[in-house]
């Protein structure tokens, strides 16, 4: 029975030594890694900041509120051929329009201020 107790103690002693060795190895590795990280130049390859676009192109811009509901649309209203009954060249020019969801014009620029009576 004494042989088994001695053998058990030997296994326990070896396990404790392995545990202490692993702990000491982890501490030494951490210290060496920390010391090296202070002295080695490390470069970071981050992405370059995005260059903002010089222009935006779209046929229309839709404005929405915080709930995602459309509150207005900004677009270029090009003249339709044959709609001008007068010989004024300004009636054939394009204009920018802002309309609400119902189709009512809120704001416009360009073109002619004269519009046919049927136009909204």
Jmol script that loads the backbone (N, CA, C; Angstrom):
load data "model"
ATOM      1  N   UNK A   1       0.810  -1.186   0.000  1.00  0.00           N
ATOM      2  CA  UNK A   1       0.000   0.000   0.000  1.00  0.00           C
ATOM      3  C   UNK A   1       0.856   1.252   0.000  1.00  0.00           C
ATOM      4  N   UNK A   2       2.004   1.184   0.625  1.00  0.00           N
ATOM      5  CA  UNK A   2       2.900   2.337   0.627  1.00  0.00           C
ATOM      6  C   UNK A   2       3.418   2.651  -0.768  1.00  0.00           C
ATOM      7  N   UNK A   3       3.558   1.608  -1.567  1.00  0.00           N
ATOM      8  CA  UNK A   3       4.044   1.820  -2.935  1.00  0.00           C
ATOM      9  C   UNK A   3       3.030   2.628  -3.739  1.00  0.00           C
ATOM     10  N   UNK A   4       1.758   2.346  -3.519  1.00  0.00           N
ATOM     11  CA  UNK A   4       0.739   3.092  -4.253  1.00  0.00           C
ATOM     12  C   UNK A   4       0.680   4.533  -3.792  1.00  0.00           C
ATOM     13  N   UNK A   5       0.834   4.765  -2.528  1.00  0.00           N
ATOM     14  CA  UNK A   5       0.815   6.125  -2.015  1.00  0.00           C
ATOM     15  C   UNK A   5       1.996   6.897  -2.564  1.00  0.00           C
ATOM     16  N   UNK A   6       3.141   6.298  -2.607  1.00  0.00           N
ATOM     17  CA  UNK A   6       4.322   6.945  -3.154  1.00  0.00           C
ATOM     18  C   UNK A   6       4.181   7.214  -4.642  1.00  0.00           C
ATOM     19  N   UNK A   7       3.588   6.253  -5.340  1.00  0.00           N
ATOM     20  CA  UNK A   7       3.364   6.419  -6.770  1.00  0.00           C
ATOM     21  C   UNK A   7       2.360   7.544  -7.019  1.00  0.00           C
ATOM     22  N   UNK A   8       1.326   7.616  -6.197  1.00  0.00           N
ATOM     23  CA  UNK A   8       0.335   8.681  -6.303  1.00  0.00           C
ATOM     24  C   UNK A   8       0.975  10.033  -6.056  1.00  0.00           C
ATOM     25  N   UNK A   9       1.808  10.118  -5.034  1.00  0.00           N
ATOM     26  CA  UNK A   9       2.481  11.372  -4.730  1.00  0.00           C
ATOM     27  C   UNK A   9       3.399  11.775  -5.872  1.00  0.00           C
ATOM     28  N   UNK A  10       4.033  10.827  -6.496  1.00  0.00           N
ATOM     29  CA  UNK A  10       4.924  11.117  -7.625  1.00  0.00           C
ATOM     30  C   UNK A  10       4.123  11.700  -8.795  1.00  0.00           C
ATOM     31  N   UNK A  11       2.960  11.125  -9.097  1.00  0.00           N
ATOM     32  CA  UNK A  11       2.109  11.647 -10.180  1.00  0.00           C
ATOM     33  C   UNK A  11       1.611  13.059  -9.851  1.00  0.00           C
ATOM     34  N   UNK A  12       1.237  13.250  -8.605  1.00  0.00           N
ATOM     35  CA  UNK A  12       0.744  14.560  -8.179  1.00  0.00           C
ATOM     36  C   UNK A  12       1.857  15.590  -8.262  1.00  0.00           C
ATOM     37  N   UNK A  13       3.057  15.198  -7.870  1.00  0.00           N
ATOM     38  CA  UNK A  13       4.198  16.116  -7.916  1.00  0.00           C
ATOM     39  C   UNK A  13       4.517  16.502  -9.364  1.00  0.00           C
ATOM     40  N   UNK A  14       4.431  15.536 -10.268  1.00  0.00           N
ATOM     41  CA  UNK A  14       4.706  15.815 -11.687  1.00  0.00           C
ATOM     42  C   UNK A  14       3.627  16.748 -12.254  1.00  0.00           C
ATOM     43  N   UNK A  15       2.352  16.517 -11.890  1.00  0.00           N
ATOM     44  CA  UNK A  15       1.275  17.399 -12.347  1.00  0.00           C
ATOM     45  C   UNK A  15       1.472  18.815 -11.835  1.00  0.00           C
ATOM     46  N   UNK A  16       1.843  18.972 -10.593  1.00  0.00           N
ATOM     47  CA  UNK A  16       2.084  20.306 -10.041  1.00  0.00           C
ATOM     48  C   UNK A  16       3.254  20.986 -10.735  1.00  0.00           C
ATOM     49  N   UNK A  17       4.301  20.204 -11.014  1.00  0.00           N
ATOM     50  CA  UNK A  17       5.453  20.780 -11.709  1.00  0.00           C
ATOM     51  C   UNK A  17       5.047  21.222 -13.119  1.00  0.00           C
ATOM     52  N   UNK A  18       4.267  20.410 -13.813  1.00  0.00           N
ATOM     53  CA  UNK A  18       3.798  20.790 -15.145  1.00  0.00           C
ATOM     54  C   UNK A  18       2.930  22.045 -15.074  1.00  0.00           C
ATOM     55  N   UNK A  19       2.068  22.125 -14.085  1.00  0.00           N
ATOM     56  CA  UNK A  19       1.211  23.294 -13.908  1.00  0.00           C
ATOM     57  C   UNK A  19       2.054  24.541 -13.651  1.00  0.00           C
ATOM     58  N   UNK A  20       3.022  24.452 -12.771  1.00  0.00           N
ATOM     59  CA  UNK A  20       3.893  25.593 -12.478  1.00  0.00           C
ATOM     60  C   UNK A  20       4.730  25.969 -13.688  1.00  0.00           C
ATOM     61  N   UNK A  21       5.216  24.952 -14.423  1.00  0.00           N
ATOM     62  CA  UNK A  21       6.008  25.221 -15.615  1.00  0.00           C
ATOM     63  C   UNK A  21       5.164  25.946 -16.662  1.00  0.00           C
ATOM     64  N   UNK A  22       3.924  25.501 -16.885  1.00  0.00           N
ATOM     65  CA  UNK A  22       3.038  26.164 -17.852  1.00  0.00           C
ATOM     66  C   UNK A  22       2.733  27.595 -17.441  1.00  0.00           C
ATOM     67  N   UNK A  23       2.500  27.819 -16.160  1.00  0.00           N
ATOM     68  CA  UNK A  23       2.225  29.162 -15.663  1.00  0.00           C
ATOM     69  C   UNK A  23       3.443  30.063 -15.840  1.00  0.00           C
ATOM     70  N   UNK A  24       4.624  29.555 -15.488  1.00  0.00           N
ATOM     71  CA  UNK A  24       5.850  30.341 -15.644  1.00  0.00           C
ATOM     72  C   UNK A  24       6.124  30.622 -17.118  1.00  0.00           C
ATOM     73  N   UNK A  25       5.899  29.646 -17.980  1.00  0.00           N
ATOM     74  CA  UNK A  25       6.114  29.837 -19.410  1.00  0.00           C
ATOM     75  C   UNK A  25       5.164  30.896 -19.971  1.00  0.00           C
ATOM     76  N   UNK A  26       3.925  30.907 -19.535  1.00  0.00           N
ATOM     77  CA  UNK A  26       2.953  31.899 -19.995  1.00  0.00           C
ATOM     78  C   UNK A  26       3.346  33.303 -19.545  1.00  0.00           C
ATOM     79  N   UNK A  27       3.810  33.430 -18.297  1.00  0.00           N
ATOM     80  CA  UNK A  27       4.221  34.742 -17.790  1.00  0.00           C
ATOM     81  C   UNK A  27       5.446  35.250 -18.542  1.00  0.00           C
ATOM     82  N   UNK A  28       6.427  34.402 -18.760  1.00  0.00           N
ATOM     83  CA  UNK A  28       7.641  34.807 -19.479  1.00  0.00           C
ATOM     84  C   UNK A  28       7.305  35.177 -20.924  1.00  0.00           C
ATOM     85  N   UNK A  29       6.464  34.398 -21.574  1.00  0.00           N
ATOM     86  CA  UNK A  29       6.077  34.704 -22.949  1.00  0.00           C
ATOM     87  C   UNK A  29       5.344  36.038 -23.022  1.00  0.00           C
ATOM     88  N   UNK A  30       4.496  36.314 -22.054  1.00  0.00           N
ATOM     89  CA  UNK A  30       3.793  37.598 -22.027  1.00  0.00           C
ATOM     90  C   UNK A  30       4.739  38.762 -21.838  1.00  0.00           C
ATOM     91  N   UNK A  31       5.712  38.612 -20.957  1.00  0.00           N
ATOM     92  CA  UNK A  31       6.693  39.673 -20.730  1.00  0.00           C
ATOM     93  C   UNK A  31       7.545  39.912 -21.970  1.00  0.00           C
ATOM     94  N   UNK A  32       7.986  38.848 -22.606  1.00  0.00           N
ATOM     95  CA  UNK A  32       8.801  39.000 -23.819  1.00  0.00           C
ATOM     96  C   UNK A  32       7.973  39.641 -24.938  1.00  0.00           C
ATOM     97  N   UNK A  33       6.750  39.202 -25.101  1.00  0.00           N
ATOM     98  CA  UNK A  33       5.891  39.788 -26.129  1.00  0.00           C
ATOM     99  C   UNK A  33       5.603  41.254 -25.872  1.00  0.00           C
ATOM    100  N   UNK A  34       5.380  41.619 -24.621  1.00  0.00           N
ATOM    101  CA  UNK A  34       5.148  43.027 -24.288  1.00  0.00           C
ATOM    102  C   UNK A  34       6.375  43.877 -24.536  1.00  0.00           C
ATOM    103  N   UNK A  35       7.555  43.354 -24.192  1.00  0.00           N
ATOM    104  CA  UNK A  35       8.793  44.107 -24.422  1.00  0.00           C
ATOM    105  C   UNK A  35       9.050  44.280 -25.912  1.00  0.00           C
ATOM    106  N   UNK A  36       8.820  43.226 -26.698  1.00  0.00           N
ATOM    107  CA  UNK A  36       9.041  43.331 -28.139  1.00  0.00           C
ATOM    108  C   UNK A  36       8.047  44.278 -28.807  1.00  0.00           C
ATOM    109  N   UNK A  37       6.819  44.292 -28.333  1.00  0.00           N
ATOM    110  CA  UNK A  37       5.818  45.161 -28.956  1.00  0.00           C
ATOM    111  C   UNK A  37       6.136  46.639 -28.751  1.00  0.00           C
ATOM    112  N   UNK A  38       6.894  46.967 -27.721  1.00  0.00           N
ATOM    113  CA  UNK A  38       7.268  48.364 -27.474  1.00  0.00           C
ATOM    114  C   UNK A  38       8.399  48.814 -28.389  1.00  0.00           C
ATOM    115  N   UNK A  39       9.188  47.885 -28.881  1.00  0.00           N
ATOM    116  CA  UNK A  39      10.379  48.257 -29.637  1.00  0.00           C
ATOM    117  C   UNK A  39      10.299  47.941 -31.119  1.00  0.00           C
ATOM    118  N   UNK A  40       9.360  47.119 -31.537  1.00  0.00           N
ATOM    119  CA  UNK A  40       9.230  46.805 -32.952  1.00  0.00           C
ATOM    120  C   UNK A  40       8.251  47.766 -33.602  1.00  0.00           C
ATOM    121  N   UNK A  41       8.645  48.373 -34.735  1.00  0.00           N
ATOM    122  CA  UNK A  41       7.693  49.249 -35.426  1.00  0.00           C
ATOM    123  C   UNK A  41       6.632  48.412 -36.134  1.00  0.00           C
ATOM    124  N   UNK A  42       5.390  48.642 -35.790  1.00  0.00           N
ATOM    125  CA  UNK A  42       4.286  47.918 -36.404  1.00  0.00           C
ATOM    126  C   UNK A  42       3.514  48.879 -37.291  1.00  0.00           C
ATOM    127  N   UNK A  43       3.321  48.514 -38.536  1.00  0.00           N
ATOM    128  CA  UNK A  43       2.550  49.358 -39.439  1.00  0.00           C
ATOM    129  C   UNK A  43       1.141  48.805 -39.542  1.00  0.00           C
ATOM    130  N   UNK A  44       0.198  49.696 -39.584  1.00  0.00           N
ATOM    131  CA  UNK A  44      -1.210  49.321 -39.705  1.00  0.00           C
ATOM    132  C   UNK A  44      -1.661  49.699 -41.104  1.00  0.00           C
ATOM    133  N   UNK A  45      -2.224  48.747 -41.798  1.00  0.00           N
ATOM    134  CA  UNK A  45      -2.686  48.990 -43.161  1.00  0.00           C
ATOM    135  C   UNK A  45      -4.180  49.277 -43.133  1.00  0.00           C
ATOM    136  N   UNK A  46      -4.522  50.481 -42.725  1.00  0.00           N
ATOM    137  CA  UNK A  46      -5.926  50.871 -42.665  1.00  0.00           C
ATOM    138  C   UNK A  46      -6.368  51.373 -44.037  1.00  0.00           C
ATOM    139  N   UNK A  47      -7.661  51.416 -44.237  1.00  0.00           N
ATOM    140  CA  UNK A  47      -8.179  51.920 -45.502  1.00  0.00           C
ATOM    141  C   UNK A  47      -8.037  53.430 -45.549  1.00  0.00           C
ATOM    142  N   UNK A  48      -7.754  53.921 -46.723  1.00  0.00           N
ATOM    143  CA  UNK A  48      -7.669  55.368 -46.920  1.00  0.00           C
ATOM    144  C   UNK A  48      -9.070  55.950 -46.794  1.00  0.00           C
ATOM    145  N   UNK A  49      -9.185  57.184 -46.299  1.00  0.00           N
ATOM    146  CA  UNK A  49     -10.521  57.787 -46.198  1.00  0.00           C
ATOM    147  C   UNK A  49     -11.144  57.933 -47.583  1.00  0.00           C
ATOM    148  N   UNK A  50     -12.421  57.697 -47.629  1.00  0.00           N
ATOM    149  CA  UNK A  50     -13.135  57.767 -48.904  1.00  0.00           C
ATOM    150  C   UNK A  50     -13.179  59.211 -49.396  1.00  0.00           C
ATOM    151  N   UNK A  51     -12.912  59.395 -50.667  1.00  0.00           N
ATOM    152  CA  UNK A  51     -12.953  60.715 -51.277  1.00  0.00           C
ATOM    153  C   UNK A  51     -14.406  61.026 -51.606  1.00  0.00           C
ATOM    154  N   UNK A  52     -14.915  62.172 -51.145  1.00  0.00           N
ATOM    155  CA  UNK A  52     -16.308  62.496 -51.463  1.00  0.00           C
ATOM    156  C   UNK A  52     -16.468  62.730 -52.967  1.00  0.00           C
ATOM    157  N   UNK A  53     -17.586  62.339 -53.516  1.00  0.00           N
ATOM    158  CA  UNK A  53     -17.778  62.511 -54.959  1.00  0.00           C
ATOM    159  C   UNK A  53     -17.845  63.991 -55.326  1.00  0.00           C
ATOM    160  N   UNK A  54     -17.353  64.302 -56.511  1.00  0.00           N
ATOM    161  CA  UNK A  54     -17.378  65.686 -56.986  1.00  0.00           C
ATOM    162  C   UNK A  54     -18.743  66.074 -57.525  1.00  0.00           C
ATOM    163  N   UNK A  55     -19.519  65.078 -57.920  1.00  0.00           N
ATOM    164  CA  UNK A  55     -20.861  65.363 -58.421  1.00  0.00           C
ATOM    165  C   UNK A  55     -21.774  64.174 -58.165  1.00  0.00           C
ATOM    166  N   UNK A  56     -23.045  64.465 -58.057  1.00  0.00           N
ATOM    167  CA  UNK A  56     -24.075  63.435 -57.918  1.00  0.00           C
ATOM    168  C   UNK A  56     -24.948  63.503 -59.161  1.00  0.00           C
ATOM    169  N   UNK A  57     -25.287  62.344 -59.702  1.00  0.00           N
ATOM    170  CA  UNK A  57     -26.147  62.312 -60.883  1.00  0.00           C
ATOM    171  C   UNK A  57     -27.369  61.465 -60.587  1.00  0.00           C
ATOM    172  N   UNK A  58     -28.509  62.037 -60.894  1.00  0.00           N
ATOM    173  CA  UNK A  58     -29.764  61.312 -60.724  1.00  0.00           C
ATOM    174  C   UNK A  58     -30.825  61.987 -61.573  1.00  0.00           C
ATOM    175  N   UNK A  59     -31.852  61.244 -61.917  1.00  0.00           N
ATOM    176  CA  UNK A  59     -32.959  61.839 -62.648  1.00  0.00           C
ATOM    177  C   UNK A  59     -33.899  62.565 -61.703  1.00  0.00           C
ATOM    178  N   UNK A  60     -33.929  62.128 -60.432  1.00  0.00           N
ATOM    179  CA  UNK A  60     -34.731  62.825 -59.427  1.00  0.00           C
ATOM    180  C   UNK A  60     -34.187  62.499 -58.042  1.00  0.00           C
ATOM    181  N   UNK A  61     -34.509  63.349 -57.103  1.00  0.00           N
ATOM    182  CA  UNK A  61     -34.153  63.143 -55.700  1.00  0.00           C
ATOM    183  C   UNK A  61     -35.448  63.089 -54.900  1.00  0.00           C
ATOM    184  N   UNK A  62     -35.610  62.042 -54.114  1.00  0.00           N
ATOM    185  CA  UNK A  62     -36.811  61.870 -53.302  1.00  0.00           C
ATOM    186  C   UNK A  62     -36.443  62.168 -51.855  1.00  0.00           C
ATOM    187  N   UNK A  63     -37.156  63.101 -51.232  1.00  0.00           N
ATOM    188  CA  UNK A  63     -36.920  63.468 -49.841  1.00  0.00           C
ATOM    189  C   UNK A  63     -37.907  62.701 -48.967  1.00  0.00           C
ATOM    190  N   UNK A  64     -37.372  62.040 -47.934  1.00  0.00           N
ATOM    191  CA  UNK A  64     -38.215  61.273 -47.020  1.00  0.00           C
ATOM    192  C   UNK A  64     -37.978  61.759 -45.593  1.00  0.00           C
ATOM    193  N   UNK A  65     -38.986  61.565 -44.733  1.00  0.00           N
ATOM    194  CA  UNK A  65     -38.835  61.928 -43.327  1.00  0.00           C
ATOM    195  C   UNK A  65     -38.228  60.760 -42.557  1.00  0.00           C
ATOM    196  N   UNK A  66     -38.129  60.863 -41.241  1.00  0.00           N
ATOM    197  CA  UNK A  66     -37.473  59.827 -40.434  1.00  0.00           C
ATOM    198  C   UNK A  66     -38.231  58.501 -40.450  1.00  0.00           C
ATOM    199  N   UNK A  67     -39.512  58.521 -40.795  1.00  0.00           N
ATOM    200  CA  UNK A  67     -40.283  57.276 -40.877  1.00  0.00           C
ATOM    201  C   UNK A  67     -40.203  56.649 -42.270  1.00  0.00           C
ATOM    202  N   UNK A  68     -39.539  57.301 -43.210  1.00  0.00           N
ATOM    203  CA  UNK A  68     -39.414  56.773 -44.559  1.00  0.00           C
ATOM    204  C   UNK A  68     -40.535  57.186 -45.490  1.00  0.00           C
ATOM    205  N   UNK A  69     -41.382  58.115 -45.064  1.00  0.00           N
ATOM    206  CA  UNK A  69     -42.498  58.578 -45.885  1.00  0.00           C
ATOM    207  C   UNK A  69     -42.003  59.692 -46.813  1.00  0.00           C
ATOM    208  N   UNK A  70     -42.355  59.607 -48.081  1.00  0.00           N
ATOM    209  CA  UNK A  70     -41.951  60.618 -49.055  1.00  0.00           C
ATOM    210  C   UNK A  70     -42.629  61.945 -48.741  1.00  0.00           C
ATOM    211  N   UNK A  71     -41.816  63.004 -48.676  1.00  0.00           N
ATOM    212  CA  UNK A  71     -42.386  64.334 -48.424  1.00  0.00           C
ATOM    213  C   UNK A  71     -42.196  65.263 -49.611  1.00  0.00           C
ATOM    214  N   UNK A  72     -41.350  64.898 -50.565  1.00  0.00           N
ATOM    215  CA  UNK A  72     -41.167  65.719 -51.746  1.00  0.00           C
ATOM    216  C   UNK A  72     -40.238  65.055 -52.746  1.00  0.00           C
ATOM    217  N   UNK A  73     -40.347  65.489 -54.014  1.00  0.00           N
ATOM    218  CA  UNK A  73     -39.487  64.980 -55.077  1.00  0.00           C
ATOM    219  C   UNK A  73     -38.962  66.152 -55.874  1.00  0.00           C
ATOM    220  N   UNK A  74     -37.658  66.187 -56.074  1.00  0.00           N
ATOM    221  CA  UNK A  74     -37.002  67.231 -56.853  1.00  0.00           C
ATOM    222  C   UNK A  74     -36.566  66.612 -58.167  1.00  0.00           C
ATOM    223  N   UNK A  75     -36.971  67.210 -59.286  1.00  0.00           N
ATOM    224  CA  UNK A  75     -36.628  66.629 -60.585  1.00  0.00           C
ATOM    225  C   UNK A  75     -36.565  67.714 -61.641  1.00  0.00           C
ATOM    226  N   UNK A  76     -36.012  67.343 -62.790  1.00  0.00           N
ATOM    227  CA  UNK A  76     -35.906  68.232 -63.932  1.00  0.00           C
ATOM    228  C   UNK A  76     -37.116  67.992 -64.828  1.00  0.00           C
ATOM    229  N   UNK A  77     -37.894  69.034 -65.033  1.00  0.00           N
ATOM    230  CA  UNK A  77     -39.088  68.934 -65.873  1.00  0.00           C
ATOM    231  C   UNK A  77     -38.708  69.437 -67.260  1.00  0.00           C
ATOM    232  N   UNK A  78     -38.553  68.495 -68.179  1.00  0.00           N
ATOM    233  CA  UNK A  78     -38.154  68.871 -69.539  1.00  0.00           C
ATOM    234  C   UNK A  78     -39.396  69.150 -70.376  1.00  0.00           C
ATOM    235  N   UNK A  79     -39.281  70.109 -71.282  1.00  0.00           N
ATOM    236  CA  UNK A  79     -40.458  70.452 -72.093  1.00  0.00           C
ATOM    237  C   UNK A  79     -40.824  69.309 -73.040  1.00  0.00           C
ATOM    238  N   UNK A  80     -42.115  69.124 -73.208  1.00  0.00           N
ATOM    239  CA  UNK A  80     -42.588  68.139 -74.175  1.00  0.00           C
ATOM    240  C   UNK A  80     -42.765  68.838 -75.512  1.00  0.00           C
ATOM    241  N   UNK A  81     -42.442  68.165 -76.553  1.00  0.00           N
ATOM    242  CA  UNK A  81     -42.562  68.787 -77.875  1.00  0.00           C
ATOM    243  C   UNK A  81     -44.035  69.004 -78.215  1.00  0.00           C
ATOM    244  N   UNK A  82     -44.307  70.167 -78.798  1.00  0.00           N
ATOM    245  CA  UNK A  82     -45.660  70.474 -79.235  1.00  0.00           C
ATOM    246  C   UNK A  82     -46.539  71.086 -78.173  1.00  0.00           C
ATOM    247  N   UNK A  83     -46.069  71.309 -76.949  1.00  0.00           N
ATOM    248  CA  UNK A  83     -46.922  71.881 -75.917  1.00  0.00           C
ATOM    249  C   UNK A  83     -46.927  73.403 -75.966  1.00  0.00           C
ATOM    250  N   UNK A  84     -45.920  74.009 -76.571  1.00  0.00           N
ATOM    251  CA  UNK A  84     -45.845  75.464 -76.609  1.00  0.00           C
ATOM    252  C   UNK A  84     -46.674  75.982 -77.784  1.00  0.00           C
ATOM    253  N   UNK A  85     -47.711  76.794 -77.462  1.00  0.00           N
ATOM    254  CA  UNK A  85     -48.543  77.356 -78.522  1.00  0.00           C
ATOM    255  C   UNK A  85     -48.056  78.741 -78.916  1.00  0.00           C
ATOM    256  N   UNK A  86     -47.279  79.371 -78.018  1.00  0.00           N
ATOM    257  CA  UNK A  86     -46.749  80.694 -78.322  1.00  0.00           C
ATOM    258  C   UNK A  86     -45.363  80.548 -78.926  1.00  0.00           C
ATOM    259  N   UNK A  87     -44.870  81.553 -79.573  1.00  0.00           N
ATOM    260  CA  UNK A  87     -43.556  81.499 -80.204  1.00  0.00           C
ATOM    261  C   UNK A  87     -42.448  81.978 -79.263  1.00  0.00           C
ATOM    262  N   UNK A  88     -42.683  82.016 -77.975  1.00  0.00           N
ATOM    263  CA  UNK A  88     -41.683  82.454 -77.001  1.00  0.00           C
ATOM    264  C   UNK A  88     -40.665  81.317 -76.793  1.00  0.00           C
ATOM    265  N   UNK A  89     -39.350  81.542 -77.032  1.00  0.00           N
ATOM    266  CA  UNK A  89     -38.364  80.467 -76.875  1.00  0.00           C
ATOM    267  C   UNK A  89     -38.187  80.026 -75.418  1.00  0.00           C
ATOM    268  N   UNK A  90     -38.578  80.873 -74.456  1.00  0.00           N
ATOM    269  CA  UNK A  90     -38.422  80.507 -73.051  1.00  0.00           C
ATOM    270  C   UNK A  90     -39.395  79.401 -72.641  1.00  0.00           C
ATOM    271  N   UNK A  91     -40.493  79.235 -73.352  1.00  0.00           N
ATOM    272  CA  UNK A  91     -41.463  78.213 -73.000  1.00  0.00           C
ATOM    273  C   UNK A  91     -40.927  76.812 -73.279  1.00  0.00           C
ATOM    274  N   UNK A  92     -39.908  76.683 -74.127  1.00  0.00           N
ATOM    275  CA  UNK A  92     -39.357  75.385 -74.453  1.00  0.00           C
ATOM    276  C   UNK A  92     -38.172  74.987 -73.588  1.00  0.00           C
ATOM    277  N   UNK A  93     -37.840  75.764 -72.549  1.00  0.00           N
ATOM    278  CA  UNK A  93     -36.673  75.443 -71.720  1.00  0.00           C
ATOM    279  C   UNK A  93     -37.077  74.564 -70.540  1.00  0.00           C
ATOM    280  N   UNK A  94     -36.092  73.860 -70.021  1.00  0.00           N
ATOM    281  CA  UNK A  94     -36.325  72.966 -68.876  1.00  0.00           C
ATOM    282  C   UNK A  94     -36.393  73.763 -67.595  1.00  0.00           C
ATOM    283  N   UNK A  95     -37.009  73.157 -66.588  1.00  0.00           N
ATOM    284  CA  UNK A  95     -37.039  73.787 -65.268  1.00  0.00           C
ATOM    285  C   UNK A  95     -36.944  72.716 -64.194  1.00  0.00           C
ATOM    286  N   UNK A  96     -36.496  73.134 -63.028  1.00  0.00           N
ATOM    287  CA  UNK A  96     -36.383  72.237 -61.888  1.00  0.00           C
ATOM    288  C   UNK A  96     -37.629  72.414 -61.051  1.00  0.00           C
ATOM    289  N   UNK A  97     -38.227  71.282 -60.634  1.00  0.00           N
ATOM    290  CA  UNK A  97     -39.462  71.346 -59.855  1.00  0.00           C
ATOM    291  C   UNK A  97     -39.336  70.525 -58.582  1.00  0.00           C
ATOM    292  N   UNK A  98     -39.978  71.007 -57.540  1.00  0.00           N
ATOM    293  CA  UNK A  98     -40.122  70.276 -56.283  1.00  0.00           C
ATOM    294  C   UNK A  98     -41.619  70.084 -56.077  1.00  0.00           C
ATOM    295  N   UNK A  99     -42.037  68.814 -56.007  1.00  0.00           N
ATOM    296  CA  UNK A  99     -43.461  68.549 -55.833  1.00  0.00           C
ATOM    297  C   UNK A  99     -43.688  67.753 -54.553  1.00  0.00           C
ATOM    298  N   UNK A 100     -44.885  67.882 -53.983  1.00  0.00           N
ATOM    299  CA  UNK A 100     -45.233  67.108 -52.791  1.00  0.00           C
ATOM    300  C   UNK A 100     -45.785  65.746 -53.231  1.00  0.00           C
ATOM    301  N   UNK A 101     -46.073  64.847 -52.289  1.00  0.00           N
ATOM    302  CA  UNK A 101     -46.557  63.515 -52.664  1.00  0.00           C
ATOM    303  C   UNK A 101     -47.863  63.533 -53.458  1.00  0.00           C
ATOM    304  N   UNK A 102     -48.650  64.594 -53.327  1.00  0.00           N
ATOM    305  CA  UNK A 102     -49.915  64.689 -54.069  1.00  0.00           C
ATOM    306  C   UNK A 102     -49.701  65.140 -55.503  1.00  0.00           C
ATOM    307  N   UNK A 103     -48.496  65.576 -55.838  1.00  0.00           N
ATOM    308  CA  UNK A 103     -48.215  66.065 -57.193  1.00  0.00           C
ATOM    309  C   UNK A 103     -48.319  67.570 -57.316  1.00  0.00           C
ATOM    310  N   UNK A 104     -48.601  68.271 -56.215  1.00  0.00           N
ATOM    311  CA  UNK A 104     -48.678  69.737 -56.249  1.00  0.00           C
ATOM    312  C   UNK A 104     -47.273  70.324 -56.234  1.00  0.00           C
ATOM    313  N   UNK A 105     -47.072  71.350 -57.033  1.00  0.00           N
ATOM    314  CA  UNK A 105     -45.765  71.996 -57.111  1.00  0.00           C
ATOM    315  C   UNK A 105     -45.534  72.867 -55.881  1.00  0.00           C
ATOM    316  N   UNK A 106     -44.413  72.643 -55.207  1.00  0.00           N
ATOM    317  CA  UNK A 106     -44.041  73.439 -54.040  1.00  0.00           C
ATOM    318  C   UNK A 106     -43.110  74.569 -54.463  1.00  0.00           C
ATOM    319  N   UNK A 107     -42.192  74.257 -55.377  1.00  0.00           N
ATOM    320  CA  UNK A 107     -41.179  75.224 -55.795  1.00  0.00           C
ATOM    321  C   UNK A 107     -40.711  74.866 -57.193  1.00  0.00           C
ATOM    322  N   UNK A 108     -40.300  75.882 -57.967  1.00  0.00           N
ATOM    323  CA  UNK A 108     -39.710  75.623 -59.280  1.00  0.00           C
ATOM    324  C   UNK A 108     -38.736  76.735 -59.610  1.00  0.00           C
ATOM    325  N   UNK A 109     -37.808  76.417 -60.504  1.00  0.00           N
ATOM    326  CA  UNK A 109     -36.824  77.408 -60.963  1.00  0.00           C
ATOM    327  C   UNK A 109     -36.519  77.130 -62.423  1.00  0.00           C
ATOM    328  N   UNK A 110     -36.226  78.200 -63.145  1.00  0.00           N
ATOM    329  CA  UNK A 110     -35.902  78.067 -64.562  1.00  0.00           C
ATOM    330  C   UNK A 110     -37.152  78.025 -65.396  1.00  0.00           C
ATOM    331  N   UNK A 111     -36.962  77.863 -66.700  1.00  0.00           N
ATOM    332  CA  UNK A 111     -38.106  77.810 -67.601  1.00  0.00           C
ATOM    333  C   UNK A 111     -38.818  79.138 -67.647  1.00  0.00           C
ATOM    334  N   UNK A 112     -40.052  79.091 -67.940  1.00  0.00           N
ATOM    335  CA  UNK A 112     -40.857  80.296 -68.031  1.00  0.00           C
ATOM    336  C   UNK A 112     -41.844  80.337 -66.871  1.00  0.00           C
ATOM    337  N   UNK A 113     -42.152  81.519 -66.417  1.00  0.00           N
ATOM    338  CA  UNK A 113     -43.152  81.664 -65.365  1.00  0.00           C
ATOM    339  C   UNK A 113     -44.563  81.505 -65.935  1.00  0.00           C
ATOM    340  N   UNK A 114     -44.682  81.632 -67.236  1.00  0.00           N
ATOM    341  CA  UNK A 114     -45.981  81.446 -67.882  1.00  0.00           C
ATOM    342  C   UNK A 114     -46.207  79.956 -68.088  1.00  0.00           C
ATOM    343  N   UNK A 115     -47.355  79.481 -67.644  1.00  0.00           N
ATOM    344  CA  UNK A 115     -47.701  78.072 -67.824  1.00  0.00           C
ATOM    345  C   UNK A 115     -49.103  77.990 -68.398  1.00  0.00           C
ATOM    346  N   UNK A 116     -49.364  76.920 -69.128  1.00  0.00           N
ATOM    347  CA  UNK A 116     -50.731  76.759 -69.622  1.00  0.00           C
ATOM    348  C   UNK A 116     -51.715  76.645 -68.449  1.00  0.00           C
ATOM    349  N   UNK A 117     -52.954  77.043 -68.668  1.00  0.00           N
ATOM    350  CA  UNK A 117     -53.956  77.006 -67.598  1.00  0.00           C
ATOM    351  C   UNK A 117     -54.213  75.573 -67.105  1.00  0.00           C
ATOM    352  N   UNK A 118     -54.017  74.593 -67.926  1.00  0.00           N
ATOM    353  CA  UNK A 118     -54.278  73.216 -67.541  1.00  0.00           C
ATOM    354  C   UNK A 118     -53.172  72.654 -66.642  1.00  0.00           C
ATOM    355  N   UNK A 119     -52.025  73.328 -66.574  1.00  0.00           N
ATOM    356  CA  UNK A 119     -50.891  72.805 -65.779  1.00  0.00           C
ATOM    357  C   UNK A 119     -51.152  73.051 -64.312  1.00  0.00           C
ATOM    358  N   UNK A 120     -50.730  72.102 -63.460  1.00  0.00           N
ATOM    359  CA  UNK A 120     -50.883  72.251 -62.018  1.00  0.00           C
ATOM    360  C   UNK A 120     -49.739  73.051 -61.458  1.00  0.00           C
TER     361      UNK A 120
END
end "model"
wireframe off; spacefill off
backbone 0.3
color backbone group
